[in-house]
Amino acid sequence: MRICIINGPNLNLLGKREPEIYGNQTFEQYLKLLQDKFADCELEYFQSNIEGEIINKLQEVGFSADGIVLNAAAYTHTSVGIGDAVRGIETPVIEVHISNTFSREVFRHQSFISGGASGVILGFGLKSYDLAIQSFFV
């Protein structure tokens, strides 16, 4: 099984940025744990702070991967383009957020991704990614 994890803006700062919300671990450190846990699965990772690059990656893997785990970060609440890309591909997408976006600012309660996603997992810290990957095996 081939699963692509796509992270959006500022997630390259995990481990440094707002540790009270996002924790102290970098995503690269956590990715190694995921790769060990899901050793029989090919996990691909992509991160970009640029909206168009995220759309390009969705289109690139959206007809060949078995699953996509997408944390569009702030673009979740602003990008009609990423939402349209999720709707335009065949590969199932699980929308992921590290924090519980509904316990944060009101503008974070809106998602342009959720309507096209197969599921949404939020609020479990980095474990949200683990849960999303597990969902492809159900």
N, CA, C and O atoms as CSV, one atom per row, in Angstrom:
chain,resi,resn,atom,element,x,y,z
A,1,MET,N,N,0.848,-1.176,0.000
A,1,MET,CA,C,0.000,0.000,0.000
A,1,MET,C,C,0.894,1.240,0.000
A,1,MET,O,O,1.892,1.304,0.717
A,2,ARG,N,N,0.519,2.207,-0.807
A,2,ARG,CA,C,1.273,3.461,-0.914
A,2,ARG,C,C,0.404,4.612,-0.418
A,2,ARG,O,O,-0.665,4.885,-0.965
A,3,ILE,N,N,0.882,5.279,0.625
A,3,ILE,CA,C,0.161,6.406,1.216
A,3,ILE,C,C,1.064,7.629,1.198
A,3,ILE,O,O,2.230,7.563,1.585
A,4,CYS,N,N,0.515,8.732,0.750
A,4,CYS,CA,C,1.256,9.993,0.706
A,4,CYS,C,C,0.733,10.921,1.800
A,4,CYS,O,O,-0.467,11.186,1.885
A,5,ILE,N,N,1.637,11.403,2.624
A,5,ILE,CA,C,1.313,12.390,3.654
A,5,ILE,C,C,1.705,13.750,3.102
A,5,ILE,O,O,2.852,13.962,2.708
A,6,ILE,N,N,0.754,14.668,3.075
A,6,ILE,CA,C,1.001,16.017,2.570
A,6,ILE,C,C,0.719,17.007,3.687
A,6,ILE,O,O,-0.389,17.061,4.219
A,7,ASN,N,N,1.729,17.787,4.036
A,7,ASN,CA,C,1.603,18.816,5.069
A,7,ASN,C,C,1.716,20.197,4.458
A,7,ASN,O,O,2.516,20.432,3.552
A,8,GLY,N,N,0.906,21.104,4.967
A,8,GLY,CA,C,0.878,22.473,4.473
A,8,GLY,C,C,1.745,23.428,5.261
A,8,GLY,O,O,2.692,23.018,5.933
A,9,PRO,N,N,1.412,24.717,5.174
A,9,PRO,CA,C,2.277,25.777,5.681
A,9,PRO,C,C,2.554,25.699,7.176
A,9,PRO,O,O,1.684,25.384,7.988
A,10,ASN,N,N,3.784,25.995,7.490
A,10,ASN,CA,C,4.311,26.104,8.855
A,10,ASN,C,C,4.483,24.776,9.579
A,10,ASN,O,O,4.997,24.748,10.697
A,11,LEU,N,N,4.064,23.676,8.963
A,11,LEU,CA,C,4.250,22.385,9.623
A,11,LEU,C,C,5.701,21.933,9.566
A,11,LEU,O,O,6.081,20.977,10.243
A,12,ASN,N,N,6.506,22.607,8.770
A,12,ASN,CA,C,7.953,22.383,8.805
A,12,ASN,C,C,8.559,22.912,10.103
A,12,ASN,O,O,9.716,22.618,10.404
A,13,LEU,N,N,7.805,23.678,10.867
A,13,LEU,CA,C,8.276,24.239,12.140
A,13,LEU,C,C,7.836,23.425,13.354
A,13,LEU,O,O,8.043,23.846,14.492
A,14,LEU,N,N,7.226,22.255,13.116
A,14,LEU,CA,C,6.833,21.419,14.258
A,14,LEU,C,C,8.053,21.128,15.129
A,14,LEU,O,O,9.151,20.898,14.623
A,15,GLY,N,N,7.846,21.141,16.422
A,15,GLY,CA,C,8.943,20.965,17.369
A,15,GLY,C,C,9.496,22.288,17.851
A,15,GLY,O,O,10.140,22.356,18.898
A,16,LYS,N,N,9.242,23.350,17.081
A,16,LYS,CA,C,9.697,24.696,17.448
A,16,LYS,C,C,8.510,25.645,17.655
A,16,LYS,O,O,8.514,26.476,18.563
A,17,ARG,N,N,7.513,25.505,16.806
A,17,ARG,CA,C,6.380,26.426,16.772
A,17,ARG,C,C,5.317,26.035,17.794
A,17,ARG,O,O,4.836,24.901,17.783
A,18,GLU,N,N,4.953,26.940,18.658
A,18,GLU,CA,C,3.858,26.759,19.603
A,18,GLU,C,C,3.784,25.338,20.163
A,18,GLU,O,O,2.805,24.631,19.927
A,19,PRO,N,N,4.805,24.920,20.900
A,19,PRO,CA,C,4.822,23.541,21.414
A,19,PRO,C,C,3.641,23.221,22.331
A,19,PRO,O,O,3.282,22.054,22.481
A,20,GLU,N,N,3.039,24.229,22.940
A,20,GLU,CA,C,1.873,23.982,23.791
A,20,GLU,C,C,0.678,23.498,22.976
A,20,GLU,O,O,-0.233,22.877,23.524
A,21,ILE,N,N,0.671,23.776,21.670
A,21,ILE,CA,C,-0.395,23.307,20.777
A,21,ILE,C,C,0.078,22.105,19.974
A,21,ILE,O,O,-0.648,21.119,19.839
A,22,TYR,N,N,1.300,22.185,19.436
A,22,TYR,CA,C,1.768,21.208,18.449
A,22,TYR,C,C,2.803,20.219,18.977
A,22,TYR,O,O,3.194,19.304,18.253
A,23,GLY,N,N,3.252,20.378,20.209
A,23,GLY,CA,C,4.216,19.443,20.782
A,23,GLY,C,C,5.659,19.813,20.470
A,23,GLY,O,O,5.929,20.825,19.823
A,24,ASN,N,N,6.581,18.977,20.941
A,24,ASN,CA,C,8.019,19.246,20.825
A,24,ASN,C,C,8.713,18.428,19.747
A,24,ASN,O,O,9.910,18.603,19.518
A,25,GLN,N,N,7.994,17.550,19.090
A,25,GLN,CA,C,8.594,16.632,18.131
A,25,GLN,C,C,8.509,17.209,16.714
A,25,GLN,O,O,7.487,17.780,16.334
A,26,THR,N,N,9.579,17.058,15.940
A,26,THR,CA,C,9.517,17.447,14.531
A,26,THR,C,C,8.715,16.406,13.773
A,26,THR,O,O,8.553,15.276,14.234
A,27,PHE,N,N,8.212,16.792,12.604
A,27,PHE,CA,C,7.461,15.808,11.839
A,27,PHE,C,C,8.381,14.712,11.319
A,27,PHE,O,O,7.971,13.556,11.218
A,28,GLU,N,N,9.602,15.060,10.993
A,28,GLU,CA,C,10.554,14.062,10.507
A,28,GLU,C,C,10.818,12.994,11.567
A,28,GLU,O,O,10.951,11.815,11.241
A,29,GLN,N,N,10.893,13.400,12.824
A,29,GLN,CA,C,11.059,12.423,13.915
A,29,GLN,C,C,9.833,11.521,14.004
A,29,GLN,O,O,9.959,10.305,14.151
A,30,TYR,N,N,8.667,12.111,13.916
A,30,TYR,CA,C,7.438,11.324,14.000
A,30,TYR,C,C,7.277,10.423,12.781
A,30,TYR,O,O,6.802,9.294,12.902
A,31,LEU,N,N,7.668,10.912,11.611
A,31,LEU,CA,C,7.573,10.115,10.392
A,31,LEU,C,C,8.362,8.820,10.519
A,31,LEU,O,O,7.914,7.773,10.053
A,32,LYS,N,N,9.516,8.881,11.135
A,32,LYS,CA,C,10.335,7.673,11.343
A,32,LYS,C,C,9.552,6.642,12.172
A,32,LYS,O,O,9.587,5.450,11.868
A,33,LEU,N,N,8.854,7.094,13.208
A,33,LEU,CA,C,8.022,6.191,14.014
A,33,LEU,C,C,6.902,5.582,13.176
A,33,LEU,O,O,6.605,4.394,13.295
A,34,LEU,N,N,6.283,6.403,12.329
A,34,LEU,CA,C,5.228,5.894,11.453
A,34,LEU,C,C,5.777,4.862,10.471
A,34,LEU,O,O,5.149,3.831,10.233
A,35,GLN,N,N,6.943,5.140,9.908
A,35,GLN,CA,C,7.555,4.201,8.963
A,35,GLN,C,C,7.890,2.873,9.638
A,35,GLN,O,O,7.753,1.810,9.032
A,36,ASP,N,N,8.326,2.940,10.886
A,36,ASP,CA,C,8.600,1.707,11.632
A,36,ASP,C,C,7.307,0.947,11.920
A,36,ASP,O,O,7.257,-0.275,11.778
A,37,LYS,N,N,6.273,1.663,12.321
A,37,LYS,CA,C,5.007,1.018,12.668
A,37,LYS,C,C,4.326,0.423,11.438
A,37,LYS,O,O,3.758,-0.667,11.504
A,38,PHE,N,N,4.383,1.133,10.329
A,38,PHE,CA,C,3.723,0.686,9.104
A,38,PHE,C,C,4.780,0.256,8.081
A,38,PHE,O,O,4.808,0.745,6.951
A,39,ALA,N,N,5.642,-0.663,8.500
A,39,ALA,CA,C,6.777,-1.094,7.679
A,39,ALA,C,C,6.343,-1.734,6.365
A,39,ALA,O,O,7.089,-1.691,5.387
A,40,ASP,N,N,5.169,-2.318,6.325
A,40,ASP,CA,C,4.679,-2.956,5.101
A,40,ASP,C,C,4.021,-1.950,4.153
A,40,ASP,O,O,3.527,-2.327,3.090
A,41,CYS,N,N,4.017,-0.701,4.530
A,41,CYS,CA,C,3.366,0.352,3.768
A,41,CYS,C,C,4.425,1.337,3.271
A,41,CYS,O,O,5.336,1.703,4.013
A,42,GLU,N,N,4.301,1.756,2.036
A,42,GLU,CA,C,5.199,2.780,1.510
A,42,GLU,C,C,4.625,4.153,1.872
A,42,GLU,O,O,3.594,4.568,1.341
A,43,LEU,N,N,5.311,4.851,2.786
A,43,LEU,CA,C,4.874,6.180,3.200
A,43,LEU,C,C,5.732,7.230,2.509
A,43,LEU,O,O,6.949,7.277,2.691
A,44,GLU,N,N,5.093,8.051,1.732
A,44,GLU,CA,C,5.749,9.168,1.064
A,44,GLU,C,C,5.394,10.433,1.826
A,44,GLU,O,O,4.273,10.560,2.320
A,45,TYR,N,N,6.323,11.368,1.930
A,45,TYR,CA,C,6.068,12.600,2.677
A,45,TYR,C,C,6.401,13.814,1.835
A,45,TYR,O,O,7.429,13.857,1.159
A,46,PHE,N,N,5.514,14.807,1.885
A,46,PHE,CA,C,5.712,16.061,1.170
A,46,PHE,C,C,5.204,17.193,2.056
A,46,PHE,O,O,4.139,17.085,2.664
A,47,GLN,N,N,5.968,18.272,2.125
A,47,GLN,CA,C,5.556,19.467,2.871
A,47,GLN,C,C,5.849,20.687,2.020
A,47,GLN,O,O,6.898,20.783,1.383
A,48,SER,N,N,4.905,21.618,2.020
A,48,SER,CA,C,5.130,22.882,1.326
A,48,SER,C,C,4.370,23.998,2.019
A,48,SER,O,O,3.294,23.799,2.582
A,49,ASN,N,N,4.968,25.175,1.958
A,49,ASN,CA,C,4.310,26.392,2.438
A,49,ASN,C,C,3.563,27.093,1.300
A,49,ASN,O,O,2.974,28.155,1.500
A,50,ILE,N,N,3.591,26.497,0.114
A,50,ILE,CA,C,3.043,27.137,-1.084
A,50,ILE,C,C,1.802,26.376,-1.558
A,50,ILE,O,O,1.864,25.179,-1.841
A,51,GLU,N,N,0.693,27.079,-1.638
A,51,GLU,CA,C,-0.595,26.481,-1.981
A,51,GLU,C,C,-0.551,25.715,-3.305
A,51,GLU,O,O,-1.027,24.582,-3.376
A,52,GLY,N,N,0.005,26.312,-4.340
A,52,GLY,CA,C,0.051,25.670,-5.650
A,52,GLY,C,C,0.855,24.378,-5.654
A,52,GLY,O,O,0.515,23.438,-6.373
A,53,GLU,N,N,1.917,24.321,-4.858
A,53,GLU,CA,C,2.709,23.090,-4.774
A,53,GLU,C,C,1.912,21.967,-4.122
A,53,GLU,O,O,2.063,20.803,-4.493
A,54,ILE,N,N,1.071,22.305,-3.158
A,54,ILE,CA,C,0.216,21.298,-2.524
A,54,ILE,C,C,-0.805,20.775,-3.540
A,54,ILE,O,O,-1.051,19.571,-3.610
A,55,ILE,N,N,-1.392,21.674,-4.318
A,55,ILE,CA,C,-2.337,21.266,-5.369
A,55,ILE,C,C,-1.624,20.375,-6.383
A,55,ILE,O,O,-2.156,19.336,-6.777
A,56,ASN,N,N,-0.435,20.771,-6.805
A,56,ASN,CA,C,0.325,19.953,-7.758
A,56,ASN,C,C,0.592,18.559,-7.208
A,56,ASN,O,O,0.472,17.575,-7.937
A,57,LYS,N,N,0.951,18.462,-5.934
A,57,LYS,CA,C,1.241,17.155,-5.330
A,57,LYS,C,C,-0.026,16.302,-5.255
A,57,LYS,O,O,0.017,15.104,-5.532
A,58,LEU,N,N,-1.140,16.908,-4.885
A,58,LEU,CA,C,-2.414,16.174,-4.858
A,58,LEU,C,C,-2.732,15.607,-6.239
A,58,LEU,O,O,-3.143,14.453,-6.363
A,59,GLN,N,N,-2.540,16.418,-7.272
A,59,GLN,CA,C,-2.817,15.959,-8.631
A,59,GLN,C,C,-1.813,14.896,-9.074
A,59,GLN,O,O,-2.170,13.976,-9.811
A,60,GLU,N,N,-0.576,15.015,-8.635
A,60,GLU,CA,C,0.468,14.050,-9.000
A,60,GLU,C,C,0.188,12.664,-8.431
A,60,GLU,O,O,0.321,11.670,-9.144
A,61,VAL,N,N,-0.197,12.582,-7.156
A,61,VAL,CA,C,-0.393,11.278,-6.502
A,61,VAL,C,C,-1.860,10.863,-6.430
A,61,VAL,O,O,-2.167,9.744,-6.020
A,62,GLY,N,N,-2.754,11.743,-6.819
A,62,GLY,CA,C,-4.184,11.525,-6.634
A,62,GLY,C,C,-4.839,10.517,-7.540
A,62,GLY,O,O,-6.042,10.279,-7.439
A,63,PHE,N,N,-4.054,9.908,-8.439
A,63,PHE,CA,C,-4.590,8.865,-9.304
A,63,PHE,C,C,-3.760,7.586,-9.217
A,63,PHE,O,O,-4.028,6.614,-9.923
A,64,SER,N,N,-2.738,7.596,-8.334
A,64,SER,CA,C,-1.860,6.429,-8.248
A,64,SER,C,C,-1.655,5.920,-6.820
A,64,SER,O,O,-1.465,4.720,-6.623
A,65,ALA,N,N,-1.689,6.790,-5.837
A,65,ALA,CA,C,-1.505,6.366,-4.447
A,65,ALA,C,C,-2.771,5.661,-3.960
A,65,ALA,O,O,-3.855,5.844,-4.514
A,66,ASP,N,N,-2.611,4.857,-2.919
A,66,ASP,CA,C,-3.763,4.183,-2.318
A,66,ASP,C,C,-4.491,5.068,-1.315
A,66,ASP,O,O,-5.667,4.851,-1.025
A,67,GLY,N,N,-3.789,6.064,-0.789
A,67,GLY,CA,C,-4.398,6.972,0.166
A,67,GLY,C,C,-3.551,8.216,0.330
A,67,GLY,O,O,-2.340,8.199,0.108
A,68,ILE,N,N,-4.207,9.296,0.724
A,68,ILE,CA,C,-3.527,10.562,1.011
A,68,ILE,C,C,-3.971,11.019,2.390
A,68,ILE,O,O,-5.162,11.046,2.701
A,69,VAL,N,N,-2.985,11.380,3.212
A,69,VAL,CA,C,-3.243,12.012,4.502
A,69,VAL,C,C,-2.860,13.470,4.317
A,69,VAL,O,O,-1.695,13.782,4.066
A,70,LEU,N,N,-3.829,14.360,4.438
A,70,LEU,CA,C,-3.620,15.778,4.139
A,70,LEU,C,C,-3.855,16.649,5.355
A,70,LEU,O,O,-4.949,16.676,5.919
A,71,ASN,N,N,-2.811,17.361,5.752
A,71,ASN,CA,C,-2.955,18.434,6.739
A,71,ASN,C,C,-2.622,19.714,6.001
A,71,ASN,O,O,-1.458,20.103,5.908
A,72,ALA,N,N,-3.636,20.362,5.482
A,72,ALA,CA,C,-3.442,21.596,4.717
A,72,ALA,C,C,-3.162,22.788,5.619
A,72,ALA,O,O,-2.940,23.898,5.134
A,73,ALA,N,N,-3.171,22.565,6.938
A,73,ALA,CA,C,-2.874,23.619,7.928
A,73,ALA,C,C,-3.768,24.828,7.659
A,73,ALA,O,O,-4.972,24.665,7.459
A,74,ALA,N,N,-3.212,26.020,7.652
A,74,ALA,CA,C,-4.012,27.239,7.502
A,74,ALA,C,C,-4.782,27.276,6.183
A,74,ALA,O,O,-5.835,27.909,6.100
A,75,TYR,N,N,-4.262,26.598,5.142
A,75,TYR,CA,C,-4.984,26.579,3.869
A,75,TYR,C,C,-6.313,25.839,3.970
A,75,TYR,O,O,-7.182,26.018,3.117
A,76,THR,N,N,-6.483,25.020,4.988
A,76,THR,CA,C,-7.757,24.339,5.213
A,76,THR,C,C,-8.898,25.340,5.222
A,76,THR,O,O,-9.981,25.069,4.703
A,77,HIS,N,N,-8.649,26.494,5.815
A,77,HIS,CA,C,-9.694,27.477,6.079
A,77,HIS,C,C,-9.789,28.550,5.006
A,77,HIS,O,O,-10.655,29.422,5.073
A,78,THR,N,N,-8.896,28.491,4.009
A,78,THR,CA,C,-8.853,29.570,3.017
A,78,THR,C,C,-8.798,29.103,1.573
A,78,THR,O,O,-9.108,29.886,0.675
A,79,SER,N,N,-8.417,27.863,1.314
A,79,SER,CA,C,-8.105,27.459,-0.055
A,79,SER,C,C,-9.218,26.674,-0.735
A,79,SER,O,O,-9.384,25.475,-0.512
A,80,VAL,N,N,-9.964,27.368,-1.555
A,80,VAL,CA,C,-10.943,26.702,-2.403
A,80,VAL,C,C,-10.204,25.807,-3.400
A,80,VAL,O,O,-10.698,24.739,-3.761
A,81,GLY,N,N,-9.030,26.238,-3.842
A,81,GLY,CA,C,-8.238,25.478,-4.814
A,81,GLY,C,C,-7.827,24.113,-4.296
A,81,GLY,O,O,-7.925,23.127,-5.027
A,82,ILE,N,N,-7.369,24.031,-3.056
A,82,ILE,CA,C,-6.996,22.722,-2.486
A,82,ILE,C,C,-8.247,21.870,-2.301
A,82,ILE,O,O,-8.225,20.668,-2.567
A,83,GLY,N,N,-9.325,22.479,-1.851
A,83,GLY,CA,C,-10.587,21.745,-1.726
A,83,GLY,C,C,-11.039,21.175,-3.064
A,83,GLY,O,O,-11.486,20.030,-3.133
A,84,ASP,N,N,-10.925,21.976,-4.137
A,84,ASP,CA,C,-11.293,21.509,-5.473
A,84,ASP,C,C,-10.372,20.382,-5.929
A,84,ASP,O,O,-10.830,19.433,-6.567
A,85,ALA,N,N,-9.080,20.472,-5.610
A,85,ALA,CA,C,-8.132,19.421,-5.987
A,85,ALA,C,C,-8.493,18.101,-5.302
A,85,ALA,O,O,-8.433,17.041,-5.926
A,86,VAL,N,N,-8.865,18.164,-4.032
A,86,VAL,CA,C,-9.270,16.948,-3.307
A,86,VAL,C,C,-10.493,16.326,-3.973
A,86,VAL,O,O,-10.582,15.104,-4.092
A,87,ARG,N,N,-11.426,17.151,-4.402
A,87,ARG,CA,C,-12.628,16.637,-5.063
A,87,ARG,C,C,-12.322,16.098,-6.468
A,87,ARG,O,O,-13.055,15.253,-6.982
A,88,GLY,N,N,-11.251,16.583,-7.081
A,88,GLY,CA,C,-10.945,16.235,-8.457
A,88,GLY,C,C,-10.100,14.992,-8.648
A,88,GLY,O,O,-9.879,14.569,-9.783
A,89,ILE,N,N,-9.625,14.400,-7.572
A,89,ILE,CA,C,-8.772,13.220,-7.689
A,89,ILE,C,C,-9.543,11.963,-7.279
A,89,ILE,O,O,-10.624,12.043,-6.696
A,90,GLU,N,N,-8.966,10.806,-7.595
A,90,GLU,CA,C,-9.633,9.531,-7.278
A,90,GLU,C,C,-9.188,8.948,-5.942
A,90,GLU,O,O,-9.968,8.258,-5.285
A,91,THR,N,N,-7.956,9.210,-5.532
A,91,THR,CA,C,-7.413,8.632,-4.303
A,91,THR,C,C,-8.154,9.197,-3.091
A,91,THR,O,O,-8.351,10.409,-2.999
A,92,PRO,N,N,-8.566,8.334,-2.161
A,92,PRO,CA,C,-9.229,8.831,-0.954
A,92,PRO,C,C,-8.282,9.679,-0.107
A,92,PRO,O,O,-7.099,9.371,0.033
A,93,VAL,N,N,-8.834,10.752,0.451
A,93,VAL,CA,C,-8.075,11.703,1.261
A,93,VAL,C,C,-8.657,11.725,2.670
A,93,VAL,O,O,-9.869,11.838,2.854
A,94,ILE,N,N,-7.773,11.615,3.661
A,94,ILE,CA,C,-8.168,11.818,5.048
A,94,ILE,C,C,-7.588,13.166,5.472
A,94,ILE,O,O,-6.376,13.375,5.428
A,95,GLU,N,N,-8.455,14.061,5.877
A,95,GLU,CA,C,-8.030,15.376,6.379
A,95,GLU,C,C,-7.608,15.217,7.833
A,95,GLU,O,O,-8.324,14.617,8.635
A,96,VAL,N,N,-6.444,15.757,8.165
A,96,VAL,CA,C,-5.873,15.610,9.503
A,96,VAL,C,C,-5.509,16.983,10.059
A,96,VAL,O,O,-5.058,17.870,9.333
A,97,HIS,N,N,-5.718,17.133,11.363
A,97,HIS,CA,C,-5.231,18.307,12.092
A,97,HIS,C,C,-4.685,17.843,13.436
A,97,HIS,O,O,-5.261,16.973,14.089
A,98,ILE,N,N,-3.591,18.423,13.829
A,98,ILE,CA,C,-2.941,18.066,15.087
A,98,ILE,C,C,-3.776,18.552,16.267
A,98,ILE,O,O,-3.983,17.824,17.238
A,99,SER,N,N,-4.245,19.779,16.170
A,99,SER,CA,C,-5.059,20.342,17.252
A,99,SER,C,C,-6.542,20.147,16.936
A,99,SER,O,O,-6.910,19.829,15.805
A,100,ASN,N,N,-7.377,20.339,17.938
A,100,ASN,CA,C,-8.817,20.340,17.746
A,100,ASN,C,C,-9.180,21.731,17.250
A,100,ASN,O,O,-9.295,22.667,18.042
A,101,THR,N,N,-9.359,21.868,15.952
A,101,THR,CA,C,-9.602,23.185,15.365
A,101,THR,C,C,-10.887,23.826,15.889
A,101,THR,O,O,-11.030,25.048,15.846
A,102,PHE,N,N,-11.822,23.012,16.384
A,102,PHE,CA,C,-13.076,23.560,16.903
A,102,PHE,C,C,-12.935,24.145,18.306
A,102,PHE,O,O,-13.851,24.804,18.800
A,103,SER,N,N,-11.800,23.907,18.942
A,103,SER,CA,C,-11.563,24.518,20.256
A,103,SER,C,C,-10.686,25.763,20.126
A,103,SER,O,O,-10.258,26.341,21.125
A,104,ARG,N,N,-10.429,26.163,18.894
A,104,ARG,CA,C,-9.566,27.318,18.629
A,104,ARG,C,C,-10.386,28.459,18.042
A,104,ARG,O,O,-11.608,28.481,18.189
A,105,GLU,N,N,-9.744,29.385,17.394
A,105,GLU,CA,C,-10.425,30.559,16.845
A,105,GLU,C,C,-11.548,30.146,15.890
A,105,GLU,O,O,-11.469,29.101,15.245
A,106,VAL,N,N,-12.579,30.963,15.807
A,106,VAL,CA,C,-13.760,30.652,15.009
A,106,VAL,C,C,-13.402,30.429,13.537
A,106,VAL,O,O,-13.987,29.559,12.891
A,107,PHE,N,N,-12.452,31.199,12.997
A,107,PHE,CA,C,-12.122,31.038,11.579
A,107,PHE,C,C,-11.578,29.644,11.282
A,107,PHE,O,O,-11.615,29.207,10.132
A,108,ARG,N,N,-11.072,28.934,12.294
A,108,ARG,CA,C,-10.551,27.573,12.093
A,108,ARG,C,C,-11.665,26.518,12.077
A,108,ARG,O,O,-11.388,25.338,11.863
A,109,HIS,N,N,-12.901,26.923,12.297
A,109,HIS,CA,C,-14.016,25.983,12.291
A,109,HIS,C,C,-14.473,25.655,10.861
A,109,HIS,O,O,-15.202,24.684,10.655
A,110,GLN,N,N,-14.057,26.447,9.886
A,110,GLN,CA,C,-14.412,26.272,8.467
A,110,GLN,C,C,-13.338,25.444,7.767
A,110,GLN,O,O,-12.147,25.707,7.932
A,111,SER,N,N,-13.748,24.456,6.994
A,111,SER,CA,C,-12.803,23.672,6.185
A,111,SER,C,C,-13.310,23.574,4.755
A,111,SER,O,O,-14.447,23.171,4.510
A,112,PHE,N,N,-12.447,23.951,3.812
A,112,PHE,CA,C,-12.756,23.776,2.400
A,112,PHE,C,C,-12.370,22.375,1.922
A,112,PHE,O,O,-12.621,22.022,0.770
A,113,ILE,N,N,-11.758,21.574,2.805
A,113,ILE,CA,C,-11.284,20.235,2.455
A,113,ILE,C,C,-12.300,19.165,2.853
A,113,ILE,O,O,-12.510,18.207,2.110
A,114,SER,N,N,-12.928,19.319,4.010
A,114,SER,CA,C,-13.761,18.267,4.606
A,114,SER,C,C,-14.821,17.702,3.669
A,114,SER,O,O,-15.054,16.494,3.658
A,115,GLY,N,N,-15.457,18.550,2.895
A,115,GLY,CA,C,-16.531,18.096,2.012
A,115,GLY,C,C,-16.084,17.093,0.966
A,115,GLY,O,O,-16.884,16.276,0.511
A,116,GLY,N,N,-14.822,17.142,0.579
A,116,GLY,CA,C,-14.309,16.212,-0.418
A,116,GLY,C,C,-13.495,15.073,0.165
A,116,GLY,O,O,-13.095,14.156,-0.552
A,117,ALA,N,N,-13.249,15.133,1.464
A,117,ALA,CA,C,-12.426,14.116,2.125
A,117,ALA,C,C,-13.259,12.888,2.480
A,117,ALA,O,O,-14.469,12.973,2.687
A,118,SER,N,N,-12.584,11.751,2.546
A,118,SER,CA,C,-13.246,10.514,2.981
A,118,SER,C,C,-13.500,10.519,4.476
A,118,SER,O,O,-14.415,9.854,4.961
A,119,GLY,N,N,-12.675,11.281,5.215
A,119,GLY,CA,C,-12.817,11.380,6.658
A,119,GLY,C,C,-11.977,12.516,7.192
A,119,GLY,O,O,-11.124,13.065,6.494
A,120,VAL,N,N,-12.230,12.861,8.445
A,120,VAL,CA,C,-11.512,13.944,9.117
A,120,VAL,C,C,-11.110,13.461,10.504
A,120,VAL,O,O,-11.927,12.921,11.249
A,121,ILE,N,N,-9.827,13.664,10.841
A,121,ILE,CA,C,-9.322,13.304,12.167
A,121,ILE,C,C,-8.618,14.529,12.720
A,121,ILE,O,O,-7.733,15.087,12.072
A,122,LEU,N,N,-9.009,14.950,13.917
A,122,LEU,CA,C,-8.374,16.131,14.495
A,122,LEU,C,C,-8.332,16.050,16.001
A,122,LEU,O,O,-9.164,15.406,16.640
A,123,GLY,N,N,-7.329,16.728,16.555
A,123,GLY,CA,C,-7.265,16.874,18.005
A,123,GLY,C,C,-6.486,15.824,18.755
A,123,GLY,O,O,-6.466,15.856,19.986
A,124,PHE,N,N,-5.842,14.892,18.074
A,124,PHE,CA,C,-5.095,13.838,18.753
A,124,PHE,C,C,-3.588,14.041,18.662
A,124,PHE,O,O,-2.822,13.087,18.801
A,125,GLY,N,N,-3.163,15.273,18.431
A,125,GLY,CA,C,-1.741,15.541,18.273
A,125,GLY,C,C,-1.222,14.837,17.031
A,125,GLY,O,O,-1.973,14.601,16.085
A,126,LEU,N,N,0.053,14.504,17.034
A,126,LEU,CA,C,0.632,13.805,15.887
A,126,LEU,C,C,0.002,12.430,15.681
A,126,LEU,O,O,0.043,11.884,14.578
A,127,LYS,N,N,-0.577,11.873,16.732
A,127,LYS,CA,C,-1.267,10.577,16.630
A,127,LYS,C,C,-2.394,10.632,15.590
A,127,LYS,O,O,-2.830,9.589,15.101
A,128,SER,N,N,-2.866,11.829,15.252
A,128,SER,CA,C,-3.895,11.967,14.212
A,128,SER,C,C,-3.434,11.340,12.900
A,128,SER,O,O,-4.239,10.752,12.178
A,129,TYR,N,N,-2.140,11.464,12.585
A,129,TYR,CA,C,-1.598,10.867,11.358
A,129,TYR,C,C,-1.650,9.339,11.431
A,129,TYR,O,O,-2.016,8.674,10.462
A,130,ASP,N,N,-1.287,8.803,12.566
A,130,ASP,CA,C,-1.324,7.360,12.799
A,130,ASP,C,C,-2.750,6.846,12.577
A,130,ASP,O,O,-2.957,5.847,11.888
A,131,LEU,N,N,-3.720,7.533,13.161
A,131,LEU,CA,C,-5.124,7.130,13.020
A,131,LEU,C,C,-5.576,7.210,11.566
A,131,LEU,O,O,-6.327,6.355,11.097
A,132,ALA,N,N,-5.121,8.230,10.859
A,132,ALA,CA,C,-5.488,8.376,9.446
A,132,ALA,C,C,-4.931,7.223,8.622
A,132,ALA,O,O,-5.635,6.664,7.781
A,133,ILE,N,N,-3.676,6.865,8.858
A,133,ILE,CA,C,-3.081,5.752,8.115
A,133,ILE,C,C,-3.825,4.457,8.425
A,133,ILE,O,O,-4.100,3.663,7.525
A,134,GLN,N,N,-4.148,4.247,9.687
A,134,GLN,CA,C,-4.885,3.040,10.077
A,134,GLN,C,C,-6.234,2.957,9.346
A,134,GLN,O,O,-6.706,1.864,9.033
A,135,SER,N,N,-6.840,4.093,9.080
A,135,SER,CA,C,-8.162,4.102,8.443
A,135,SER,C,C,-8.140,3.485,7.047
A,135,SER,O,O,-9.168,3.011,6.565
A,136,PHE,N,N,-6.987,3.487,6.399
A,136,PHE,CA,C,-6.898,2.887,5.065
A,136,PHE,C,C,-6.864,1.368,5.105
A,136,PHE,O,O,-7.006,0.710,4.074
A,137,PHE,N,N,-6.676,0.815,6.294
A,137,PHE,CA,C,-6.610,-0.641,6.445
A,137,PHE,C,C,-7.929,-1.229,6.940
A,137,PHE,O,O,-8.030,-2.441,7.131
A,138,VAL,N,N,-8.919,-0.406,7.144
A,138,VAL,CA,C,-10.219,-0.869,7.660
A,138,VAL,C,C,-11.091,-1.363,6.533
A,138,VAL,O,O,-12.220,-1.792,6.769
